[in-house]
């Protein structure tokens, strides 16, 4: 497994749109994203086709593949940030040149629909990828400190870092109104099952990860620490069956730990209901399970490496999620 080089001041970051087109982004938010990344010492460039848009608010398979290939083979580009998620990144998986990606390892970061892309690259190119903020995430004017802190710890440094609880969380449409925000106080992560574990990280958006089942892009779950989250479209019943579908995979009984990202309030999945869902999964017996972790579709969001290593400690009400190799 190959870990891409870390970022340094002066490095070029390429923005691509392998799912939703960047044409939907407000100009002010895009400008703020660039400014925040430049404050980190990075130079931002855009893929040739990021603003193309069709009937599905995306662009052609050819355009999306070309922008990704161009970014990976450009020696000046050190990291690739996706603009946003969406619904269709799995369309491009069979058209990617995984040998090209393997021979030009660099950071790829995004979440949600990008789970399919990052996981496919991990399985086909032996390259660690990153489930973390999009380019558009950096357009947020307030409440980005936690996201920036973990982004730097993961992508600018090699030392292990901890996914610690944020002081607050939000689920407001910040991209429409940057000034009137609603922030909720956050406590510690929730321990649903106790235990300790160490293993390789797999995960991201649950329903997107499930799209890879039965394909060459789906990794084995043996000895993995599974990180999963889902958006507002999921409810308790759909999350339950989507998780069960994943747990039906051949190696699922060898999962070492489960970490669940915070649900959006619209999902209406209570802590009690989530605990019941987990308790009834025989495949998860005896392993640590932690929930309400800051990753996924609420803000702020953390970052973790797909294919990296993690150590999990869940004891009573105390928990620790340490990213060892990234």
C-alpha positions as CSV (number, residue, x, y, z in Angstrom):
1,X,0.0,0.0,0.0
2,X,1.4,3.4,-1.0
3,X,0.9,6.5,1.0
4,X,1.2,9.7,-1.1
5,X,3.7,12.4,-0.2
6,X,2.5,15.0,2.3
7,X,1.7,18.6,1.3
8,X,4.2,21.4,1.6
9,X,3.9,25.2,1.3
10,X,3.9,26.1,-2.4
11,X,2.3,22.9,-3.6
12,X,-0.3,22.9,-6.3
13,X,-3.7,21.5,-5.6
14,X,-6.0,20.6,-8.5
15,X,-9.8,20.8,-8.2
16,X,-11.8,18.2,-10.2
17,X,-15.5,17.5,-10.5
18,X,-15.9,13.7,-11.0
19,X,-19.5,13.8,-9.7
20,X,-21.5,17.1,-9.5
21,X,-20.4,20.0,-11.8
22,X,-18.7,23.0,-10.2
23,X,-21.1,25.2,-12.2
24,X,-23.5,25.1,-9.3
25,X,-21.1,26.7,-6.9
26,X,-21.6,30.3,-6.0
27,X,-18.7,32.5,-7.1
28,X,-18.2,34.0,-3.6
29,X,-18.0,30.5,-2.0
30,X,-15.5,29.4,-4.6
31,X,-13.4,32.5,-4.1
32,X,-13.4,31.9,-0.3
33,X,-12.4,28.2,-0.8
34,X,-9.4,29.3,-2.8
35,X,-8.5,32.0,-0.2
36,X,-8.6,29.4,2.6
37,X,-6.4,27.0,0.8
38,X,-4.0,29.7,-0.2
39,X,-3.7,30.7,3.5
40,X,-2.4,27.1,4.0
41,X,0.3,27.9,1.5
42,X,-1.2,26.0,-1.4
43,X,-1.8,27.0,-5.0
44,X,-5.2,26.1,-6.5
45,X,-5.8,25.2,-10.1
46,X,-9.0,23.9,-11.8
47,X,-9.5,21.0,-14.0
48,X,-10.3,21.8,-17.6
49,X,-13.9,20.5,-17.5
50,X,-15.0,21.3,-13.9
51,X,-17.7,23.8,-15.0
52,X,-19.3,21.6,-17.7
53,X,-22.8,20.7,-16.9
54,X,-25.4,18.4,-18.5
55,X,-29.0,17.4,-17.7
56,X,-27.8,15.6,-14.5
57,X,-25.7,18.6,-13.3
58,X,-22.6,16.7,-14.2
59,X,-20.4,16.3,-17.2
60,X,-19.5,13.5,-19.6
61,X,-17.6,10.5,-18.5
62,X,-14.8,11.4,-20.9
63,X,-14.5,14.9,-19.4
64,X,-14.4,13.7,-15.9
65,X,-11.9,10.9,-16.6
66,X,-9.6,13.3,-18.5
67,X,-9.5,15.8,-15.7
68,X,-8.6,13.1,-13.2
69,X,-5.9,11.6,-15.5
70,X,-4.5,15.1,-16.2
71,X,-4.3,15.8,-12.5
72,X,-2.5,12.5,-11.7
73,X,0.0,12.7,-14.5
74,X,0.8,16.4,-14.0
75,X,4.1,16.4,-11.9
76,X,3.3,19.9,-10.5
77,X,0.0,18.7,-8.9
78,X,0.6,17.3,-5.4
79,X,-3.0,16.8,-4.3
80,X,-6.5,16.5,-5.9
81,X,-9.6,17.9,-4.2
82,X,-13.0,17.0,-5.5
83,X,-15.5,19.8,-5.8
84,X,-18.5,18.0,-4.4
85,X,-20.2,14.6,-4.2
86,X,-23.4,13.7,-6.0
87,X,-24.7,10.4,-7.5
88,X,-22.7,9.3,-10.4
89,X,-19.0,8.9,-9.8
90,X,-19.3,5.2,-10.1
91,X,-19.9,5.7,-13.9
92,X,-16.3,6.5,-14.4
93,X,-14.6,3.7,-12.5
94,X,-14.1,1.3,-15.4
95,X,-12.6,4.0,-17.6
96,X,-9.8,5.0,-15.2
97,X,-6.2,4.1,-15.9
98,X,-5.3,2.6,-12.6
99,X,-1.7,1.9,-13.7
100,X,-1.3,5.6,-14.4
101,X,-2.6,6.4,-10.9
102,X,-0.4,3.8,-9.3
103,X,2.7,5.2,-11.0
104,X,1.8,8.8,-10.1
105,X,0.7,8.6,-6.4
106,X,-0.7,11.7,-4.9
107,X,-3.4,12.8,-2.5
108,X,-7.1,12.5,-3.5
109,X,-9.6,13.9,-1.0
110,X,-13.4,14.1,-1.0
111,X,-16.4,12.4,0.6
112,X,-20.0,11.3,0.1
113,X,-20.3,10.0,-3.6
114,X,-16.5,10.2,-3.8
115,X,-16.4,7.2,-1.5
116,X,-16.7,5.0,-4.7
117,X,-13.8,6.7,-6.4
118,X,-11.5,6.7,-3.4
119,X,-12.2,3.1,-2.7
120,X,-11.8,2.0,-6.3
121,X,-8.4,3.7,-6.4
122,X,-7.4,2.0,-3.2
123,X,-8.3,-1.4,-4.4
124,X,-7.0,-1.1,-8.0
125,X,-3.9,1.2,-7.5
126,X,-2.8,0.2,-4.0
127,X,-2.9,3.9,-3.1
128,X,-4.2,5.4,0.1
129,X,-6.9,8.0,-0.5
130,X,-8.7,10.3,1.8
131,X,-12.3,10.7,3.0
132,X,-12.5,14.3,4.0
133,X,-13.5,17.8,3.0
134,X,-14.3,18.8,-0.6
135,X,-12.9,21.9,-2.2
136,X,-16.4,23.4,-1.7
137,X,-16.1,22.7,2.1
138,X,-13.5,25.4,2.4
139,X,-16.0,28.0,1.2
140,X,-17.5,27.9,4.7
141,X,-16.7,31.2,6.5
142,X,-17.6,30.2,10.0
143,X,-17.0,27.0,11.9
144,X,-14.2,25.6,9.8
145,X,-11.4,25.5,12.4
146,X,-11.9,21.8,13.3
147,X,-11.9,20.7,9.7
148,X,-8.8,22.8,8.9
149,X,-6.9,21.4,11.9
150,X,-7.5,17.8,11.0
151,X,-6.9,18.4,7.3
152,X,-3.4,19.8,8.2
153,X,-2.7,17.0,10.7
154,X,-3.5,14.4,8.1
155,X,-2.2,15.8,4.8
156,X,0.7,18.1,5.9
157,X,2.3,15.8,8.6
158,X,3.2,12.2,9.1
159,X,2.7,11.8,12.8
160,X,-0.3,9.9,14.1
161,X,-3.3,12.1,15.0
162,X,-6.6,11.7,16.9
163,X,-10.1,12.2,15.7
164,X,-11.3,14.2,18.7
165,X,-14.8,15.5,19.3
166,X,-15.5,18.9,17.9
167,X,-16.8,21.6,20.4
168,X,-19.9,22.1,18.2
169,X,-21.7,20.8,15.1
170,X,-24.1,22.2,12.6
171,X,-26.4,21.1,9.8
172,X,-27.5,24.4,8.4
173,X,-27.4,25.4,4.7
174,X,-24.3,27.5,5.2
175,X,-23.7,27.7,1.4
176,X,-26.9,29.7,1.1
177,X,-26.4,32.0,4.1
178,X,-22.9,32.4,5.5
179,X,-23.9,34.8,8.3
180,X,-27.0,33.2,10.0
181,X,-25.6,29.9,11.3
182,X,-26.9,27.5,13.9
183,X,-24.2,25.7,16.0
184,X,-25.1,22.9,18.5
185,X,-22.9,22.0,21.5
186,X,-21.3,18.6,21.2
187,X,-20.2,16.2,23.9
188,X,-17.9,13.2,23.7
189,X,-18.4,10.5,21.1
190,X,-20.9,7.7,22.0
191,X,-19.6,4.3,22.9
192,X,-22.2,1.7,21.7
193,X,-19.9,-1.3,22.3
194,X,-16.7,-1.5,24.3
195,X,-13.4,-2.9,23.1
196,X,-10.0,-2.2,21.6
197,X,-8.9,-2.8,18.0
198,X,-6.2,-1.9,15.4
199,X,-6.5,-2.4,11.7
200,X,-6.8,-0.9,8.2
201,X,-9.5,1.7,7.5
202,X,-12.2,1.2,4.9
203,X,-15.3,3.3,4.6
204,X,-17.0,6.5,3.8
205,X,-20.6,6.9,2.7
206,X,-22.5,3.7,3.4
207,X,-24.9,3.6,0.5
208,X,-22.2,4.6,-1.9
209,X,-19.8,1.9,-0.6
210,X,-22.6,-0.6,-1.1
211,X,-22.7,0.3,-4.8
212,X,-19.3,-1.5,-5.1
213,X,-20.5,-4.9,-3.8
214,X,-20.0,-7.6,-6.4
215,X,-17.4,-5.6,-8.3
216,X,-13.7,-5.6,-8.5
217,X,-13.6,-2.3,-6.7
218,X,-15.0,-3.6,-3.4
219,X,-12.2,-4.4,-0.9
220,X,-12.2,-7.2,1.6
221,X,-13.5,-6.4,5.0
222,X,-11.1,-8.8,6.8
223,X,-9.2,-7.1,9.6
224,X,-10.7,-3.7,8.7
225,X,-11.9,-0.9,10.9
226,X,-15.0,0.3,9.2
227,X,-15.9,4.0,9.1
228,X,-19.5,4.6,7.8
229,X,-21.8,7.6,7.5
230,X,-24.9,8.5,5.5
231,X,-26.8,11.6,4.5
232,X,-30.3,13.0,5.3
233,X,-32.0,10.6,2.8
234,X,-31.3,7.6,5.1
235,X,-33.7,6.7,7.9
236,X,-33.5,4.0,10.6
237,X,-34.9,1.3,8.4
238,X,-32.8,2.1,5.4
239,X,-29.6,2.5,7.5
240,X,-30.4,-0.9,9.1
241,X,-30.7,-2.7,5.8
242,X,-27.8,-1.0,4.2
243,X,-25.6,-1.9,7.1
244,X,-26.9,-5.5,7.0
245,X,-26.1,-5.7,3.3
246,X,-22.5,-4.8,4.0
247,X,-22.3,-7.3,6.8
248,X,-23.4,-10.1,4.5
249,X,-20.1,-9.8,2.6
250,X,-17.9,-12.9,3.1
251,X,-15.3,-11.3,5.4
252,X,-17.6,-9.1,7.4
253,X,-17.3,-11.3,10.5
254,X,-13.6,-10.3,10.5
255,X,-14.3,-6.6,10.9
256,X,-12.3,-5.3,13.9
257,X,-14.2,-2.1,14.8
258,X,-17.0,0.1,13.6
259,X,-17.0,3.9,13.7
260,X,-20.2,5.8,12.7
261,X,-20.4,9.4,11.6
262,X,-22.9,11.8,12.9
263,X,-26.4,11.6,11.3
264,X,-28.1,14.6,10.0
265,X,-31.2,15.5,12.1
266,X,-33.5,15.0,9.1
267,X,-32.6,11.3,9.2
268,X,-34.3,11.1,12.6
269,X,-32.2,8.3,13.9
270,X,-32.1,8.5,17.7
271,X,-29.2,7.3,19.8
272,X,-31.5,4.6,21.3
273,X,-32.5,3.4,17.8
274,X,-29.0,3.2,16.6
275,X,-27.9,1.3,19.7
276,X,-30.7,-1.3,19.0
277,X,-29.6,-1.6,15.4
278,X,-26.0,-2.4,16.4
279,X,-27.0,-4.7,19.2
280,X,-29.0,-6.9,16.8
281,X,-26.1,-7.4,14.4
282,X,-24.5,-10.7,15.2
283,X,-21.5,-9.9,12.9
284,X,-20.6,-7.0,15.2
285,X,-20.6,-8.9,18.5
286,X,-17.5,-8.4,20.6
287,X,-16.0,-5.5,18.7
288,X,-15.8,-1.8,19.6
289,X,-18.5,0.5,18.1
290,X,-18.4,4.3,18.4
291,X,-21.0,6.7,17.0
292,X,-21.7,10.5,16.6
293,X,-18.2,11.0,15.2
294,X,-17.5,14.2,13.3
295,X,-17.4,13.0,9.7
296,X,-20.0,12.8,7.0
297,X,-22.6,15.3,6.0
298,X,-22.8,17.5,9.2
299,X,-20.2,20.1,9.9
300,X,-17.4,20.3,10.9
301,X,-16.0,17.2,9.3
302,X,-12.8,15.3,9.9
303,X,-10.6,13.4,7.5
304,X,-9.4,9.8,7.5
305,X,-7.3,7.7,5.1
306,X,-8.9,4.8,3.1
307,X,-6.2,2.2,3.4
308,X,-4.5,3.8,6.4
309,X,-4.2,2.4,9.9
310,X,-6.2,3.2,13.0
311,X,-6.4,2.2,16.6
312,X,-9.7,2.3,18.4
313,X,-10.4,2.4,22.2
314,X,-13.9,2.3,23.6
315,X,-14.2,1.9,27.3
316,X,-17.3,3.0,29.2
317,X,-18.0,6.6,28.1
318,X,-14.4,7.1,27.1
319,X,-13.3,6.6,23.5
320,X,-10.2,7.3,21.4
321,X,-9.8,7.1,17.6
322,X,-6.2,7.4,16.6
323,X,-5.1,7.5,13.0
324,X,-1.7,5.8,13.0
325,X,-0.7,5.6,9.3
326,X,-2.0,8.1,6.8
